[in-house]
Amino acid sequence: MNLENYFISQFHNKHIGDDGALIGTNVYSKDAFFENVHFKTTWMSFYQIAKKAMDVNISDAIAMNAEPQYALLSVAMPKNITKTQMRELACGFQDAADAYGIEIIGGDTISNSKLDISVTLVSTTIKPLLRRGIRDGYLLAYTGELGRSAKDLKKLLNLGKIHKQSKFVNLKLRAEFIKNTARFLRSGMDISDGLFCDLQKLSTVNKIGFRFHKKIAKSVGCSGEEYEMLVAFDKRDRKKVQRRAKQSRTPLTIFATSQRTKYFNSCKAHHF
């Protein structure tokens, strides 16, 4: 058990374990986006930083088939931040919120040595999509293309440049696919820590392993910050899921089948 999971295990609560906490028809989720941990201000504009901070939180709501309604922002800003940079942050938050009909209802701001952001979302759902629900013989699939975020992060760490449309900066969220396919999905989450790491979470909560249809390179399976969707469904619904993926122009890769075996994650932990 890594340190992150150890810390989480200290809190015994039935609501912990998904991308957000489901209480009634509401989903409450929170993510941190900290300078020198998740980004550097030399990599992204203040607008891009704020927008991504919102988008990674919106991704959690989408993963649970929930519609985000309200946002609370906590922003710790360096003392040397300019008013222009503050306006960029505000515009980034607001544009990301407007794209999904979210109302920013408050939060907190403090002075800090660097830029640290935390976002709390309140969402609603009629048919929640949880991590628990995988049975033996279900198919596992992910949306989009994996591996590009890790490659672009490596470029940035080596003082290189990335394309302005890079997924590391501009996330491609899969709201339409999840909404249209939710009735056929039995389990789901977003891929934030990497495919192999997030499969470990599904394996643990469902007490199940996976048989890969073909080998997936570690450069693909260990790439974090992807924010694609990882879903499971009954093989009898395969064509229905694929049809809806095509309708929403969502690339979908079916890569594994669940089975009663142990699963081992070969990636290093991202957080600790």
N, C-alpha and C positions, 0 to 999 in steps of 0.2 A: 504493500500500500504506500503510494507516494504521500508527501506531506499535505498536498491539497486535499486528497481524499481523507487523510487522517483527521485534518481539522474539521471537515464537513461531518465526519462520523461522530463528532462530539455533540452534535445537535440531533436529538431523536425526535423527528417530526415527520409525519406522513406526507407533508406537502413538499418536502425537499426531494429532489431527484430528477426533475424534468428541466426543460429550458426556462420554465417559470413555475411559480406556485399557483396551482389551480385551487381556488376557493369559491365554491358555487359555480357561477358562470363567469367569474372574473379570473384573469391571469395576471399575476404580479411578477415582474422580472426586473433585474438590475444588472448592469455591466459597468466595469471600470475601463477607462481608456487613458492611460498614463504616459506622459512623456518619458522617454528613455527606457520604457518597458514595451509599449506597443507602437511607438512612433518617435521620430525626431522632427523638430520644427524645420530642419533643413530638408526634409524629405517631402513635406506636404505644406500647402498653404493653410492658414488658419481656417479658411472656409472649408477646405477638404477635411481637416482634422475634425471639425465640429460635425460635418455631414456624416463622416464615417462613424463617429462616436454614436450618433443616432441610429445609423443603419445597422450596426451590429446588435443593437438592442431590438430594433424592429424585426431583425432576423429571428430572434428568439420567439417573438409573438407569432410570426408566420409559421415557424416550426411546430407550434402547438395548434395550428389552425384557428388562431385568434386574431381579432381585429383590434389594433391598438387605438386607444381613445385619448388618453392623457399622458403627459410626460412631466417629470420633475427633474430638474438639472442641478447638479452640484459642480461648480467650476472653481478650481483653485488656480489663480492666475499669477504669473510672475509680476513683481513690482514694476518691471520695466516695460510691461505691455503697453502698446499705444492704443489710442481710441480707434484708429483705423483697424487694428488687429481685433479689437473688441467687436467692432461692427461686422468684420468678416466672420467671427465666431457666431454671432447672433444670426447672421444670414444663413450660415451653414446649418445651424440647428433648425431654423424656421423653414428653410426649403425642404429639408428631409422630412420634417413633420407635416408640412403641407401636402407632400406627395402621397401621404397615407391618411390624411384627414385627422391628424393628431393635434390636440390643443396643449400647448405648453402652459402649465398652470402654476408654476413656481419653482422653488428650489433654494439654493444657497450659493453665495460667492464668498471666497476668502482670498487673502493674499498668500502667496507661496513662492518658493524658489524656482518652480517650474510649472508647466501647464498640466494639470490633472483633471480629468472629467469623469463624472459618474452620472449615469442616466437611469431613472426608474420609470418603467412603463406600466400603465394600467390598461389591460385589454379585456375584451369580452369574447366569449365563444359559446356556440350552441353544441358543437360536436368536437370536443377537444381531442387532439392527437398527442398521445403520451408515448414515452419510451417503452413502457411495459405493454406487452401484447403479442410478442413474437412466439409462435409455436414451431414445432419441428416441421421442416419442409417448406417454410415460407421463403420467398425470394427477397433478396436485399439489392437495393439499387441506389445510385446517387445521381444527382442532376449535374449538368454542366461538365466542365473539364477540371480535373484536379492536378495540382503540381505547379501551376504558374505562380501562385503567391509566394511559395518558398524560393523559387528562382528569382523573382523580383526582389524579395527581401535580401537575398544574398548579394545581388547587384548593389543595392543601397548600402549594405554594410561594407562593401568594397569601394564605396565612394563613387559608384556608377550612377547612371540615370535610367529611369524606366519610362515607358510610354505613359502619356497622360491619361489614357483609358485603362491602365493596368488595373486588374482586379484588386490588387493590394490597396489601391486608392479608391476606386469606384466599384462598389459591390453590385453584383447582379442578383437581386433578391427574387425568390421564386413564389411570390404570393399567389399569382394566378394558377400555377400548377397545383399547389397545395389545396387551394380553395376548390378547384374543379375535381380533384382526385381524392379528397379526404374520405369520402364514403367507402372507398376501396382500400384505404391504407390502414394497417393494423398497428403500426409503430412508426415513429419518426423523430428526428432531431436535426439541428443544423450542424454542419461540419466546421467547428471553430478550432479544435485542437488537432485536427488531422483525421483522416478516415480510420486509420488503425487505432488511434487513441479513442475515438468516439465509438468504434465498434466494441471496445472494451467496456464502455459504459452500458451499451445495450446487452452485452454478454452477461455482465454482472447482475443487472436488474431482472433479466429474463432467465438467468441460469441456463444459458444455451451457448453453443459455439457455432462456427460457420465453416462451410466447405467452399473455398474459392473456385470459381469456374476456370480461371487462369491466373497465373502469377501477376501480382501487382507490385511494381517497383517501389522501393522505400521512398524514392524521390516524389512519388505520387501519394503513397499511403501515409506518409509522415508530414505532408505539407499542411500546416495550419493556416488560419486566417482565410479560409476558402469561402465559408458561408454559403456553401451549396447545401442541398437537402439530402439527408440520408433516410431512406424509407424502407419499410418491409410490408409485404402483402402476400396474400394467398396466391399460389401459382395459378389457380383457376381464374384469377382476375388480371392475369398478365396482359392480355390484349386490351382490356378496358383501360388499364393504367397507361400502357404505351400509346393508345389512341388519344388520351387526354394530354399526354406529354407533347404529342405531335401538334395537337390543336393550340396549345399555348407556346409552341415553338421552343420547347424545353428539351435539350439533349438529355437522354436518360440511359444510363449504363447499368444493366443488371449483371452483378458481378459475383454473387454468392448465394448459397442456400443454407438456411439454418439447420443445425443438426445437434443431437445430444452428444456433445464432445466439449473438451476444454478449448478455450481461445487464449492465445498468448499475443500480447501487443509487443512488437519489436522496436517501437519508437521511444526516444527519450522524452521524458515529461517536459512540457513547455513552460509550466508555471514555477516549478521548484527543482 
